[in-house]
């Protein structure tokens, strides 16, 4: 999942070299923290959070068969 989120974010932003995705696996869920440049934050979130929701929907669909849910946090 980390590669998927990295790919999606790099295609959206102006500074793809500053995209970093950290994966933290807990006992009940997996958390992906997406870090982008400050000026690219709006491009990743989108108007009214539409792009962020779309990224989360793609990750949720890709991990539907996993036992642990995967959450994406944009920072």
C-alpha positions as CSV (number, residue, x, y, z in Angstrom):
1,X,0.0,0.0,0.0
2,X,2.9,2.3,0.7
3,X,3.9,2.2,-3.0
4,X,0.4,2.9,-4.2
5,X,0.0,6.0,-2.0
6,X,3.5,7.2,-3.0
7,X,2.7,6.8,-6.7
8,X,-0.7,8.6,-6.4
9,X,0.8,11.5,-4.5
10,X,3.8,11.9,-6.8
11,X,1.5,12.2,-9.8
12,X,-0.5,15.0,-8.1
13,X,2.2,17.3,-6.7
14,X,4.7,19.8,-8.2
15,X,7.5,18.6,-6.0
16,X,7.5,14.7,-6.2
17,X,10.9,14.5,-4.5
18,X,9.4,15.7,-1.2
19,X,6.7,13.0,-1.0
20,X,7.3,10.7,1.9
21,X,4.9,7.9,3.1
22,X,5.5,6.3,6.5
23,X,3.8,3.1,7.4
24,X,2.9,2.3,11.0
25,X,1.4,-1.0,11.8
26,X,-0.6,-1.3,15.0
27,X,-2.4,-4.2,16.6
28,X,-5.8,-3.3,15.0
29,X,-4.9,-1.1,11.9
30,X,-2.2,0.1,9.5
31,X,-1.7,3.9,9.3
32,X,-0.1,5.5,6.3
33,X,1.2,9.0,6.9
34,X,1.6,11.0,3.7
35,X,3.9,14.0,3.9
36,X,4.1,16.5,1.0
37,X,5.6,19.9,0.5
38,X,3.6,22.8,2.1
39,X,2.7,24.3,-1.2
40,X,1.4,20.9,-2.5
41,X,-0.9,20.3,0.4
42,X,-3.9,21.8,-1.5
43,X,-3.3,19.6,-4.5
44,X,-3.4,16.4,-2.4
45,X,-6.4,17.4,-0.4
46,X,-8.4,19.0,-3.2
47,X,-11.6,21.1,-3.0
48,X,-13.6,20.1,-0.1
49,X,-11.3,17.1,0.4
50,X,-12.4,15.3,-2.7
51,X,-8.9,14.1,-3.8
52,X,-8.1,13.0,-0.2
53,X,-11.3,11.0,-0.1
54,X,-10.5,9.5,-3.5
55,X,-7.0,8.4,-2.3
56,X,-8.6,6.9,0.8
57,X,-11.2,5.1,-1.3
58,X,-8.6,3.6,-3.6
59,X,-6.6,2.3,-0.6
60,X,-9.7,1.0,1.0
61,X,-10.7,-0.9,-2.1
62,X,-7.2,-2.3,-2.6
63,X,-7.1,-3.6,1.0
64,X,-10.7,-4.9,1.2
65,X,-9.5,-8.5,1.7
66,X,-7.0,-7.7,4.4
67,X,-7.9,-8.3,8.0
68,X,-6.6,-5.0,9.2
69,X,-8.1,-1.7,8.0
70,X,-5.7,0.8,6.4
71,X,-6.0,4.5,7.2
72,X,-4.3,7.4,5.3
73,X,-3.3,10.5,7.1
74,X,-2.2,13.6,5.2
75,X,0.3,15.8,7.0
